[in-house]
Amino acid sequence: MNLAFYPGCSLQGVARDYSGSIYAVFRHLGFDLTELADWFCCGASAAHSLDEDLALALPAGNLFLAEKAGRDIVVPCAMCFNRLSHARHILGQEPVHLPWPVKGQAQVHDMTRLLSQPETLARIQSLVKRPLKGLRVVCYYGCQMVRPPRITGFADYENPQTLDLLARATGADVRDWSYKATCCGASIGVSRPEVGNALCLRLVDKARQAGAEAFVVSCPLCQMNLDKLGIEAPSQAMPVFYITELLELALNGRTEPGRFRMHLTDPGALLRGRGF
Amino acid sequence: MTAMTPSVSTPHLLDPQPNGLLAEVEQAVGTCVGACYQCERCTNACPVAQFMDVKPHQVIRWVQLGRRTQLLQSFTVWVCLSCEMCTTYCPNEVHVAGVINHLRQSAAPAPPAIANDLALFHRRFLDQLRYFGRVNELWLMAAYNTIPSILKQKQHSGRLPTEARLGWTLWRQGRLHLIPQRSAMVRQLHRFLEKETHQ
């Protein structure tokens, strides 16, 4: 399978560490992961909120680039995945005026769904060097990855499983909970921190009730919002792992030095306490 | 199904209002707002309903009633996160989040004072995108936080120390970049945007 990696703006900036762990895991699994050349921002919620033309033109441009390269797109960020999938959906439905001659042929894969396909999952299970036994986690999907189901293709949008399957494959103790896809507030925390923090603190509260001691996420914005409680409300914060960080740890037995250095809620004590 | 059989996909079950809001929204969003029977499931599912002045089920009712001005001045359309809980759980397939997003796009040229900061953030984000084709978080936060009204608001709310600490931590960790990355496709994008504005 020829894959073009669409990192999105976050993975080049504040979520640089996420990008590192993704490359490490894909390399370990033997996937060729080439960055989509010349890609641009998906427009995120700003284009969606203010400018409908731009909200379609931007992701469609990325689909065009992938088509030209003859590759399918793999996307780690939930928002990018949502916007690209949305554009692909529209292109398949109606003729639209766009600056690029795009057909919408390139597939858009959510990274967790790609990795949790049965064969890949079995490979991960067989390659695990160091099971993360005893690490109690809940998987948090956020909204843009699973909703709306007609666009994202997540049939189990109320109780998604891709992250759960992957986290379980690392040997972690994955807890079930009811807030897997309840919004973390996205970018609202920038202008209205009281709203963003209220949403995130509720998630922490529900995760603790489920017996978890850490979150597992795949969306860089969800990670940022939950992780930054380490600065906003340190007494209540809980470590937030990217799924690929746990996979890297389980597959390699160790992570690249300094991998967890960029977390705002330090997971060091938790990991050392479990002997990882 | 004949034209006489009502269905959730039959557009426009109510009489048109003089200002045509219902017809406009239904046409633009591609959903049947008239199908809402006020079960309030959208509002119960909404994670930010407590912060809204007009609750999601009321938004739908107000669209049916043609209350355009009140809707465009509401805080609701700006606090909505487009998480699509409402749409997903609507038993009548009303695209509530789509309706709110349409109203937000309509309200964008003149947002109410109470939501000015939220609208400004989206605008600064799009500015970044227009310059570089990508978004650089340092430039975005600098552009947003140096708007006088925003800076003043953060001073008053006592947020500055926390945000400075957050910004400094991110900088020290090497997660913010001074030099923005640019997509090579950005020229093509500009040409497209120019054409859009000239039309």
Interface residues (C-beta under 8 A of the other chain):
Chain A: C9 S10 Q12 G13 V14 A15 R16 D17 A37 D38 W39 F40 C41 G43 A44 S45 A46 A47 H48 S49 L50 D51 E52 D53 L54 A57 L58 G61 L65 L98 P99 W100 C143 Q144 R147 P148 P149 Y157 T182 C183 G185 A186 S187 I188 V190 S191 R192 P193 V195 L199 K228 I231 E232 R261 M262 L264
Chain B: P47 V48 F51 V79 L81 S82 C83 E84 M85 T87 T88 N101 R104 Q105 A108 D117 L118 A119 L120 F121 H122 R123 F125 L126 L129 G133 R134 V135 N136 E137 L138 M141 Y144 I150 R159 T162 R165 L166 T169 L170 Q173 G174 R175 L176 H177 Q181 S183 A184 M185 V186 Q188 L189 R191 F192 L193 E196
